[in-house]
Amino acid sequence: MSEYPRTLREELEDEEYRYAYAEDYLNTHIAAQIRVLREQRGMTQQDLADKIGTKQAGVSRLENVNYSSWKTQTLKRIARALGVRLSITFETFGTLLQEAAGFRRGSLERLEFANDPAFATASLGRVVSVLEPSQSSWQSAAGAGDASQAQDTNIVQGPWPRSHGQIGSIYPVLNG
């Protein structure tokens, strides 16, 4: 283990430092990723500002690592403008060690939808789908042998069409 993760690991033992570091890392990560994605797409700050309905100075503020007044709605608009999805998760502090050690431009880049290999056209002329939810895969993935167990798996409802089931095969992990 290099000196940096070892030192950070020791520093994170202090609760106040741990939460302050996590917040600073979050702010830095979001601001840096907005800039990296914007640049990856060949956009200027003004281009992004036009797409999200703000001024260039607003995008500059969002790309500042010291900015901390994030609003989910703004992040959703940015994600849409950049052709990606927004993901907000709760994580253990242990993952912070790996994230901080791997923090670099390449780790922040993401393909936009049009270039996402999961949605590339296969040679047979049809779209290849990574997740094709079905009742049987739900039950087998969740280990559900009866309807009550399957019902426990499907705990989140969403605005998607009923034919798509629950968001693919991600919710079985809630019971696993």
Backbone as a chain_set.jsonl record, in Angstrom:
{"seq": "MSEYPRTLREELEDEEYRYAYAEDYLNTHIAAQIRVLREQRGMTQQDLADKIGTKQAGVSRLENVNYSSWKTQTLKRIARALGVRLSITFETFGTLLQEAAGFRRGSLERLEFANDPAFATASLGRVVSVLEPSQSSWQSAAGAGDASQAQDTNIVQGPWPRSHGQIGSIYPVLNG", "coords": {"N": [[0.853, -1.184, 0.0], [0.637, 2.193, -0.889], [2.017, 5.271, 0.454], [0.145, 7.4, 0.487], [-2.646, 6.311, 0.528], [-2.422, 4.963, 2.98], [-1.881, 7.009, 4.838], [-4.187, 8.583, 4.483], [-6.102, 6.728, 5.282], [-5.53, 6.533, 8.014], [-6.056, 9.185, 8.778], [-8.79, 9.319, 8.301], [-9.857, 8.037, 10.435], [-10.565, 9.853, 12.354], [-13.59, 11.25, 13.17], [-14.717, 13.856, 12.557], [-12.895, 14.826, 10.647], [-13.207, 12.809, 8.727], [-15.877, 13.145, 7.749], [-15.684, 15.776, 6.777], [-13.683, 15.491, 4.841], [-14.95, 13.677, 3.105], [-17.085, 15.252, 2.196], [-15.694, 17.337, 0.896], [-14.391, 15.814, -1.044], [-16.595, 14.856, -2.499], [-17.654, 17.285, -3.539], [-15.476, 18.109, -5.109], [-15.277, 15.961, -6.882], [-17.777, 16.029, -8.275], [-17.7, 18.631, -9.471], [-15.324, 18.453, -10.994], [-15.999, 16.313, -12.68], [-18.126, 17.34, -14.164], [-16.773, 19.289, -15.652], [-14.858, 17.687, -17.035], [-16.558, 15.966, -18.547], [-17.902, 17.87, -20.08], [-15.77, 18.96, -21.571], [-14.904, 16.616, -22.832], [-16.939, 16.286, -24.635], [-16.493, 18.35, -26.318], [-17.577, 20.809, -25.711], [-18.136, 24.241, -24.844], [-18.163, 26.284, -21.861], [-20.237, 28.076, -22.235], [-21.774, 26.736, -24.154], [-22.748, 24.548, -22.639], [-24.108, 25.976, -20.687], [-26.172, 27.13, -22.208], [-27.604, 24.817, -22.844], [-28.536, 23.967, -20.349], [-29.957, 26.045, -19.392], [-28.855, 28.362, -18.107], [-26.392, 30.884, -17.257], [-23.064, 31.431, -18.58], [-21.366, 32.025, -16.457], [-22.623, 30.688, -14.418], [-22.14, 27.994, -15.045], [-19.391, 28.016, -14.777], [-19.213, 28.417, -12.032], [-20.362, 25.985, -11.155], [-18.366, 24.252, -11.942], [-16.388, 24.767, -10.192], [-14.334, 23.55, -7.686], [-14.793, 24.247, -5.086], [-17.436, 24.74, -4.811], [-20.523, 24.011, -3.231], [-23.261, 23.862, -3.105], [-25.085, 21.991, -4.266], [-27.84, 21.069, -6.288], [-30.263, 18.675, -6.862], [-32.01, 18.809, -9.07], [-30.644, 20.552, -10.809], [-28.343, 19.043, -11.305], [-29.524, 16.912, -12.646], [-30.376, 18.199, -14.991], [-27.9, 18.872, -16.055], [-26.816, 16.318, -16.461], [-28.537, 15.349, -18.441], [-27.991, 17.171, -20.509], [-25.411, 16.438, -21.071], [-25.676, 13.905, -21.96], [-25.744, 11.655, -20.273], [-26.571, 9.618, -17.351], [-27.723, 10.532, -14.099], [-26.478, 9.468, -11.023], [-27.007, 8.873, -7.695], [-25.695, 7.806, -4.739], [-25.399, 6.108, -1.55], [-22.495, 5.48, 0.234], [-19.936, 3.382, 1.716], [-17.276, 4.43, 3.904], [-14.922, 3.197, 3.329], [-14.819, 2.842, 0.561], [-14.049, 5.288, -0.283], [-11.309, 5.446, -0.057], [-10.335, 3.931, -2.257], [-11.556, 5.358, -4.355], [-10.401, 7.922, -4.099], [-7.708, 7.294, -4.528], [-7.805, 6.504, -7.184], [-8.544, 8.777, -8.544], [-8.696, 10.531, -11.365], [-8.582, 12.061, -14.616], [-9.443, 10.166, -16.588], [-10.998, 8.444, -15.051], [-13.257, 9.878, -14.676], [-14.463, 10.298, -17.086], [-17.182, 9.596, -19.302], [-19.08, 7.784, -21.664], [-21.39, 9.232, -23.946], [-24.906, 8.641, -24.459], [-25.355, 7.991, -27.208], [-22.989, 6.771, -27.929], [-22.725, 4.646, -26.27], [-21.802, 1.392, -25.641], [-23.6, -0.548, -24.761], [-25.923, -0.023, -26.039], [-25.417, -0.245, -28.676], [-25.819, -1.042, -32.131], [-26.2, -4.319, -33.107], [-24.568, -6.706, -35.297], [-26.588, -8.079, -36.52], [-28.528, -6.264, -36.986], [-30.203, -5.471, -34.939], [-30.975, -3.93, -31.807], [-28.845, -4.435, -29.115], [-29.534, -5.455, -25.912], [-28.571, -4.941, -22.604], [-29.86, -5.369, -20.167], [-32.662, -7.176, -19.872], [-35.441, -7.269, -18.403], [-37.326, -9.826, -16.822], [-39.983, -11.769, -15.437], [-39.141, -14.312, -14.598], [-36.351, -14.02, -14.422], [-36.25, -12.125, -12.443], [-37.25, -13.551, -10.249], [-35.41, -15.673, -10.063], [-33.01, -14.29, -9.732], [-33.45, -13.019, -7.351], [-33.812, -15.129, -5.742], [-36.329, -15.882, -5.268], [-38.878, -17.927, -4.328], [-41.541, -17.932, -4.022], [-44.553, -15.938, -4.363], [-44.648, -13.993, -2.318], [-41.978, -13.524, -1.65], [-41.055, -12.566, -4.097], [-42.525, -10.244, -4.238], [-41.367, -8.761, -2.174], [-38.948, -8.186, -3.36], [-39.574, -6.388, -5.428], [-39.705, -3.507, -4.543], [-39.729, -0.847, -5.239], [-41.504, 1.448, -7.088], [-41.907, 2.937, -10.292], [-41.989, 5.533, -12.869], [-42.007, 4.215, -15.311], [-43.093, 2.295, -18.177], [-45.375, -0.418, -17.611], [-44.758, -2.718, -19.007], [-42.03, -2.831, -18.968], [-41.343, -3.744, -16.493], [-39.757, -3.685, -13.281], [-37.019, -1.487, -12.924], [-35.211, -3.083, -14.591], [-32.798, -5.513, -13.75], [-31.881, -4.66, -11.25], [-32.952, -4.35, -8.682], [-33.073, -6.792, -7.189], [-30.762, -6.882, -5.66], [-31.319, -5.527, -3.378], [-32.386, -7.304, -1.601], [-30.406, -9.092, -1.28]], "CA": [[0.0, 0.0, 0.0], [1.452, 3.396, -0.941], [1.921, 6.139, 1.632], [-1.061, 8.223, 0.459], [-3.828, 5.648, 1.108], [-2.169, 4.631, 4.386], [-2.062, 8.251, 5.593], [-5.609, 8.935, 4.421], [-6.816, 5.751, 6.121], [-5.324, 6.95, 9.41], [-6.75, 10.457, 8.992], [-10.23, 9.088, 8.285], [-10.262, 7.514, 11.741], [-11.166, 10.983, 13.062], [-14.932, 11.416, 12.608], [-14.899, 15.189, 11.95], [-12.08, 14.861, 9.437], [-13.807, 11.861, 7.793], [-17.031, 13.755, 7.084], [-15.222, 16.946, 6.032], [-12.98, 14.995, 3.662], [-15.955, 13.1, 2.211], [-17.816, 16.353, 1.557], [-14.785, 17.984, -0.05], [-14.188, 14.9, -2.165], [-17.836, 14.878, -3.284], [-17.712, 18.545, -4.286], [-14.411, 18.075, -6.116], [-15.637, 14.947, -7.877], [-18.87, 16.523, -9.122], [-17.226, 19.772, -10.263], [-14.35, 17.973, -11.975], [-16.65, 15.481, -13.682], [-18.87, 18.231, -15.068], [-15.806, 19.887, -16.578], [-14.3, 16.633, -17.888], [-17.578, 15.543, -19.502], [-18.132, 18.984, -21.014], [-14.619, 19.013, -22.475], [-14.922, 15.377, -23.608], [-17.928, 16.48, -25.693], [-16.103, 19.503, -27.123], [-18.473, 21.92, -25.399], [-17.644, 25.342, -24.022], [-19.057, 26.574, -20.734], [-21.43, 28.732, -22.787], [-22.595, 25.689, -24.78], [-23.439, 23.83, -21.573], [-25.037, 26.927, -20.072], [-27.341, 27.223, -23.089], [-28.37, 23.562, -22.76], [-29.177, 23.783, -19.035], [-30.754, 27.223, -19.075], [-28.192, 29.274, -17.18], [-25.359, 31.705, -17.883], [-21.719, 30.858, -18.554], [-20.83, 32.179, -15.101], [-23.228, 29.625, -13.612], [-21.39, 26.759, -15.315], [-18.085, 28.217, -14.15], [-19.424, 28.188, -10.597], [-20.584, 24.549, -10.974], [-17.098, 23.564, -12.176], [-15.459, 25.167, -9.133], [-14.278, 22.479, -6.686], [-15.221, 24.771, -3.793], [-18.892, 24.873, -4.83], [-21.112, 22.943, -2.413], [-24.716, 24.029, -3.013], [-25.639, 21.175, -5.336], [-29.269, 20.797, -6.322], [-30.506, 17.494, -7.676], [-32.622, 19.216, -10.348], [-29.584, 21.101, -11.664], [-27.508, 17.914, -11.723], [-30.294, 16.161, -13.656], [-30.319, 18.959, -16.256], [-26.534, 18.731, -16.559], [-26.682, 14.942, -16.96], [-29.257, 15.264, -19.721], [-27.252, 17.966, -21.493], [-24.169, 15.734, -21.381], [-26.012, 12.587, -22.499], [-25.474, 10.611, -19.284], [-27.564, 9.574, -16.285], [-27.251, 10.932, -12.778], [-26.581, 8.412, -10.022], [-26.681, 9.335, -6.345], [-25.683, 6.626, -3.876], [-24.768, 6.173, -0.241], [-21.349, 4.586, 0.179], [-19.123, 3.232, 2.923], [-16.08, 5.266, 3.851], [-13.842, 2.413, 2.74], [-14.76, 3.064, -0.882], [-13.403, 6.583, -0.498], [-9.872, 5.2, -0.234], [-10.128, 3.523, -3.645], [-11.955, 6.45, -5.248], [-9.394, 8.98, -4.022], [-6.479, 6.795, -5.149], [-8.017, 6.404, -8.626], [-9.123, 10.02, -9.052], [-7.981, 11.124, -12.5], [-9.483, 12.421, -15.708], [-10.019, 8.975, -17.208], [-12.018, 7.84, -14.184], [-14.423, 10.752, -14.699], [-15.05, 10.309, -18.422], [-18.29, 8.687, -19.572], [-19.615, 7.886, -23.017], [-22.78, 9.673, -24.003], [-25.81, 7.562, -24.865], [-25.171, 7.619, -28.618], [-21.768, 5.975, -28.053], [-22.739, 3.62, -25.222], [-21.797, 0.076, -26.285], [-24.764, -1.331, -24.345], [-27.025, 0.289, -26.937], [-24.907, -0.285, -30.048], [-26.541, -1.947, -33.02], [-25.475, -5.556, -33.385], [-24.414, -6.981, -36.721], [-27.843, -8.612, -37.042], [-29.428, -5.163, -37.238], [-31.105, -5.204, -33.828], [-30.303, -3.331, -30.668], [-28.472, -5.386, -28.076], [-29.924, -4.943, -24.606], [-27.836, -5.541, -21.504], [-30.827, -5.793, -19.171], [-34.0, -7.446, -20.367], [-36.1, -7.816, -17.225], [-38.435, -10.759, -16.97], [-40.42, -12.266, -14.14], [-38.333, -15.451, -14.19], [-35.026, -13.556, -13.986], [-36.459, -11.471, -11.151], [-37.373, -14.537, -9.181], [-34.18, -16.427, -9.886], [-31.984, -13.394, -9.208], [-33.759, -12.706, -5.956], [-33.993, -16.365, -5.005], [-37.725, -15.871, -4.844], [-39.557, -19.166, -4.652], [-42.989, -17.724, -4.012], [-44.971, -14.566, -4.683], [-44.343, -13.034, -1.25], [-40.577, -13.155, -1.787], [-40.935, -11.735, -5.29], [-43.085, -8.941, -3.908], [-40.359, -8.057, -1.386], [-37.913, -7.742, -4.283], [-40.06, -5.252, -6.202], [-40.162, -2.548, -3.55], [-39.738, 0.515, -5.747], [-42.291, 1.65, -8.299], [-41.401, 4.076, -11.037], [-42.845, 6.064, -13.923], [-41.77, 3.521, -16.568], [-44.222, 1.459, -18.598], [-45.506, -1.708, -16.922], [-44.125, -3.758, -19.813], [-40.607, -2.873, -18.657], [-41.128, -4.261, -15.145], [-38.977, -2.779, -12.436], [-35.859, -0.947, -13.614], [-34.253, -4.103, -15.002], [-32.471, -6.507, -12.736], [-31.058, -4.059, -10.202], [-33.54, -4.369, -7.36], [-32.829, -7.974, -6.372], [-29.655, -6.675, -4.72], [-31.844, -4.999, -2.124], [-32.682, -8.425, -0.708], [-29.322, -10.056, -1.34]], "C": [[0.892, 1.237, 0.0], [1.185, 4.273, 0.285], [0.617, 6.937, 1.669], [-2.281, 7.514, 1.03], [-3.645, 5.305, 2.585], [-2.399, 5.86, 5.263], [-3.533, 8.642, 5.624], [-6.417, 8.001, 5.312], [-6.711, 6.139, 7.596], [-6.092, 8.233, 9.711], [-8.264, 10.274, 9.06], [-10.744, 8.446, 9.57], [-10.945, 8.599, 12.572], [-12.505, 11.315, 12.404], [-15.131, 12.766, 11.93], [-14.132, 15.3, 10.636], [-12.723, 13.995, 8.357], [-14.966, 12.497, 7.023], [-16.639, 14.991, 6.274], [-14.522, 16.52, 4.739], [-13.984, 14.445, 2.643], [-16.729, 14.196, 1.483], [-16.937, 17.066, 0.537], [-14.552, 17.114, -1.275], [-15.413, 14.903, -3.08], [-17.897, 16.131, -4.152], [-16.674, 18.57, -5.405], [-14.773, 17.118, -7.241], [-16.724, 15.458, -8.821], [-18.378, 17.645, -10.035], [-16.26, 19.318, -11.358], [-15.028, 17.144, -13.064], [-17.484, 16.322, -14.648], [-17.908, 18.809, -16.107], [-15.249, 18.846, -17.555], [-15.314, 16.198, -18.942], [-17.856, 16.632, -20.535], [-17.004, 19.043, -22.04], [-14.56, 17.78, -23.373], [-15.875, 15.509, -24.797], [-17.629, 17.694, -26.571], [-16.978, 20.72, -26.898], [-17.728, 23.005, -24.624], [-18.575, 25.488, -22.822], [-20.338, 27.221, -21.231], [-22.359, 27.711, -23.446], [-23.411, 24.941, -23.723], [-24.47, 24.729, -20.904], [-26.319, 27.041, -20.897], [-28.227, 25.988, -22.961], [-29.092, 23.386, -21.428], [-29.944, 25.015, -18.57], [-30.152, 28.124, -18.017], [-27.18, 30.107, -17.955], [-24.008, 31.003, -17.768], [-21.125, 30.943, -17.153], [-21.396, 31.109, -14.162], [-22.508, 28.298, -13.804], [-20.001, 26.859, -14.692], [-18.164, 27.947, -12.648], [-19.594, 26.691, -10.304], [-19.299, 23.744, -11.149], [-16.035, 23.938, -11.146], [-15.483, 24.11, -8.039], [-14.698, 22.95, -5.295], [-16.74, 24.977, -3.717], [-19.502, 23.711, -4.052], [-22.638, 23.018, -2.315], [-25.426, 23.264, -4.129], [-27.134, 20.977, -5.178], [-29.492, 19.639, -7.292], [-31.083, 17.872, -9.032], [-31.581, 19.768, -11.314], [-28.697, 19.971, -12.18], [-28.218, 17.057, -12.771], [-30.256, 16.869, -15.006], [-28.934, 18.826, -16.886], [-26.346, 17.34, -17.162], [-27.348, 14.815, -18.327], [-28.506, 16.006, -20.825], [-25.979, 17.258, -21.948], [-24.413, 14.306, -21.883], [-25.669, 11.423, -21.582], [-26.605, 10.589, -18.267], [-26.917, 10.032, -14.989], [-27.474, 9.77, -11.824], [-26.145, 8.984, -8.682], [-26.776, 8.123, -5.428], [-25.096, 6.956, -2.507], [-23.674, 5.119, -0.228], [-20.677, 4.465, 1.545], [-17.9, 4.13, 2.79], [-14.9, 4.522, 3.244], [-13.709, 2.622, 1.242], [-14.073, 4.381, -1.224], [-11.901, 6.428, -0.724], [-9.568, 4.84, -1.686], [-10.457, 4.656, -4.612], [-10.894, 7.549, -5.266], [-8.1, 8.552, -4.713], [-6.607, 6.749, -6.672], [-8.555, 7.662, -9.274], [-8.221, 10.625, -10.12], [-8.983, 11.339, -13.623], [-10.19, 11.198, -16.307], [-11.117, 8.332, -16.374], [-13.303, 8.657, -14.167], [-15.137, 10.758, -16.045], [-16.155, 9.267, -18.535], [-18.719, 8.887, -21.023], [-21.026, 8.437, -22.951], [-23.612, 8.549, -24.611], [-25.538, 7.073, -26.284], [-23.952, 6.722, -28.819], [-21.682, 4.85, -27.024], [-22.807, 2.241, -25.871], [-22.993, -0.798, -25.896], [-25.956, -1.107, -25.27], [-26.581, 0.326, -28.391], [-25.717, -1.286, -30.856], [-25.654, -3.151, -33.314], [-25.415, -5.801, -34.888], [-25.692, -7.545, -37.345], [-28.88, -7.516, -37.27], [-30.437, -4.926, -36.134], [-30.3, -4.62, -32.681], [-30.044, -4.409, -29.626], [-28.806, -4.76, -26.738], [-29.173, -5.682, -23.521], [-28.805, -6.103, -20.47], [-32.189, -5.962, -19.831], [-34.768, -8.093, -19.232], [-37.225, -8.775, -17.593], [-38.795, -11.279, -15.594], [-39.524, -13.407, -13.674], [-36.947, -15.001, -13.741], [-35.128, -12.823, -12.663], [-36.456, -12.503, -10.049], [-36.09, -15.303, -8.989], [-33.088, -15.545, -9.304], [-32.205, -13.098, -7.736], [-33.853, -13.953, -5.108], [-35.424, -16.513, -4.536], [-38.413, -17.148, -5.293], [-41.061, -19.009, -4.656], [-43.287, -16.249, -4.214], [-44.617, -13.576, -3.593], [-42.886, -12.604, -1.311], [-40.375, -12.266, -3.005], [-41.46, -10.342, -5.015], [-42.094, -8.129, -3.086], [-39.264, -7.495, -2.277], [-38.33, -6.465, -5.0], [-40.6, -4.169, -5.275], [-40.269, -1.121, -4.067], [-40.546, 0.573, -7.033], [-41.76, 2.89, -9.009], [-42.341, 4.481, -12.148], [-42.665, 5.378, -15.266], [-42.964, 2.64, -16.912], [-44.209, 0.102, -17.895], [-44.792, -2.818, -17.686], [-42.633, -3.877, -19.532], [-40.33, -3.421, -17.266], [-40.466, -3.225, -14.267], [-37.675, -2.522, -13.172], [-34.85, -1.991, -14.101], [-33.988, -5.031, -13.844], [-31.666, -5.923, -11.587], [-31.645, -4.207, -8.823], [-33.371, -5.659, -6.563], [-31.686, -7.781, -5.382], [-30.135, -6.118, -3.394], [-32.124, -6.108, -1.11], [-31.522, -9.404, -0.61], [-28.196, -9.804, -0.432]], "O": [[1.814, 1.325, 0.81], [0.246, 4.036, 1.045], [0.041, 7.137, 2.738], [-2.913, 8.051, 1.939], [-4.604, 5.351, 3.356], [-3.039, 5.766, 6.311], [-4.062, 8.994, 6.678], [-7.321, 8.445, 6.021], [-7.695, 6.077, 8.332], [-6.707, 8.359, 10.77], [-8.945, 10.991, 9.793], [-11.955, 8.329, 9.759], [-11.805, 8.3, 13.4], [-12.55, 11.627, 11.214], [-15.668, 12.815, 10.824], [-14.652, 15.804, 9.641], [-12.781, 14.399, 7.195], [-15.031, 12.402, 5.797], [-17.197, 15.231, 5.204], [-14.738, 17.11, 3.681], [-13.87, 14.723, 1.449], [-16.996, 14.079, 0.288], [-17.389, 17.367, -0.567], [-14.519, 17.606, -2.403], [-15.276, 14.947, -4.303], [-18.159, 16.051, -5.352], [-16.967, 19.004, -6.52], [-14.592, 17.435, -8.417], [-16.598, 15.328, -10.039], [-18.615, 17.61, -11.242], [-16.367, 19.747, -12.507], [-14.676, 17.255, -14.238], [-17.529, 16.022, -15.841], [-18.204, 18.812, -17.302], [-15.177, 19.095, -18.758], [-14.963, 16.074, -20.115], [-18.025, 16.346, -21.721], [-17.256, 19.163, -23.239], [-14.206, 17.886, -24.547], [-15.644, 14.911, -25.848], [-18.411, 18.03, -27.461], [-17.112, 21.568, -27.781], [-16.812, 22.721, -23.852], [-19.647, 24.884, -22.78], [-21.415, 26.943, -20.704], [-23.579, 27.802, -23.316], [-24.612, 24.728, -23.889], [-25.577, 24.29, -20.592], [-27.42, 27.047, -20.345], [-29.454, 26.095, -22.969], [-30.135, 22.736, -21.369], [-30.513, 25.022, -17.478], [-30.857, 28.599, -17.127], [-27.126, 30.035, -19.182], [-23.837, 30.094, -16.956], [-20.447, 30.014, -16.715], [-20.723, 30.679, -13.225], [-22.288, 27.562, -12.843], [-19.497, 25.881, -14.138], [-17.275, 27.318, -12.074], [-19.042, 26.183, -9.327], [-19.159, 22.669, -10.566], [-14.901, 23.468, -11.229], [-16.552, 23.801, -7.513], [-14.935, 22.124, -4.414], [-17.263, 25.348, -2.666], [-19.065, 22.568, -4.187], [-23.238, 22.302, -1.513], [-26.262, 23.818, -4.843], [-27.632, 20.746, -4.076], [-28.965, 19.636, -8.404], [-30.679, 17.306, -10.048], [-31.632, 19.482, -12.51], [-28.342, 19.946, -13.359], [-27.576, 16.534, -13.682], [-30.119, 16.224, -16.046], [-28.81, 18.684, -18.103], [-25.782, 17.201, -18.248], [-26.779, 14.238, -19.253], [-28.404, 15.514, -21.949], [-25.522, 17.452, -23.075], [-23.465, 13.585, -22.193], [-25.343, 10.333, -22.051], [-27.498, 11.436, -18.308], [-25.702, 9.925, -14.816], [-28.543, 9.158, -11.822], [-25.043, 9.516, -8.555], [-27.825, 7.484, -5.349], [-24.392, 7.951, -2.337], [-23.905, 3.981, -0.637], [-20.83, 5.328, 2.41], [-17.537, 4.538, 1.687], [-13.983, 5.141, 2.705], [-12.601, 2.582, 0.707], [-13.574, 4.557, -2.335], [-11.297, 7.182, -1.487], [-8.639, 5.39, -2.278], [-9.727, 4.887, -5.575], [-10.532, 8.047, -6.332], [-7.468, 9.351, -5.403], [-5.616, 6.937, -7.377], [-8.979, 7.631, -10.429], [-7.146, 11.153, -9.834], [-10.108, 10.843, -13.566], [-11.405, 11.214, -16.503], [-12.054, 7.745, -16.915], [-14.333, 8.178, -13.693], [-16.29, 11.179, -16.134], [-16.075, 8.193, -17.939], [-18.72, 10.005, -21.539], [-21.772, 8.145, -22.016], [-23.071, 7.618, -25.208], [-25.496, 5.867, -26.528], [-23.898, 5.981, -29.8], [-20.657, 4.176, -26.93], [-23.77, 1.943, -26.578], [-23.356, -1.704, -26.645], [-26.892, -1.906, -25.286], [-27.285, 0.866, -29.244], [-26.237, -2.261, -30.314], [-24.501, -3.006, -33.72], [-26.137, -5.165, -35.655], [-25.861, -7.495, -38.564], [-29.995, -7.805, -37.703], [-31.437, -4.245, -36.359], [-29.085, -4.802, -32.605], [-30.931, -5.198, -29.301], [-28.393, -3.633, -26.465], [-29.139, -6.913, -23.513], [-28.591, -7.2, -19.953], [-32.789, -4.992, -20.293], [-34.761, -9.316, -19.094], [-37.97, -8.554, -18.548], [-37.974, -11.226, -14.679], [-39.176, -13.477, -12.495], [-36.413, -15.544, -12.774], [-34.209, -12.882, -11.845], [-35.759, -12.362, -9.044], [-35.704, -15.566, -7.85], [-32.313, -16.002, -8.464], [-31.252, -12.947, -6.971], [-33.963, -13.863, -3.886], [-35.701, -17.178, -3.538], [-38.521, -17.419, -6.489], [-41.78, -19.835, -5.218], [-42.38, -15.417, -4.233], [-44.312, -12.422, -3.895], [-42.579, -11.441, -1.051], [-39.602, -11.31, -2.949], [-40.902, -9.359, -5.504], [-41.988, -6.918, -3.283], [-38.708, -6.437, -1.981], [-37.518, -5.554, -5.161], [-41.808, -3.935, -5.224], [-40.846, -0.268, -3.393], [-40.285, -0.187, -7.965], [-41.22, 3.791, -8.367], [-43.377, 3.847, -12.352], [-43.127, 5.903, -16.279], [-43.752, 2.282, -16.037], [-43.144, -0.451, -17.621], [-44.278, -3.757, -17.078], [-42.03, -4.909, -19.825], [-39.164, -3.55, -16.893], [-40.606, -2.024, -14.495], [-37.289, -3.343, -14.004], [-33.653, -1.723, -13.997], [-34.882, -5.298, -13.041], [-30.843, -6.626, -11.001], [-30.892, -4.193, -7.849], [-33.515, -5.623, -5.341], [-31.65, -8.459, -4.355], [-29.433, -6.225, -2.388], [-32.102, -5.871, 0.098], [-31.629, -10.429, 0.062], [-27.233, -10.57, -0.415]]}, "num_chains": 1, "name": "protein.A"}
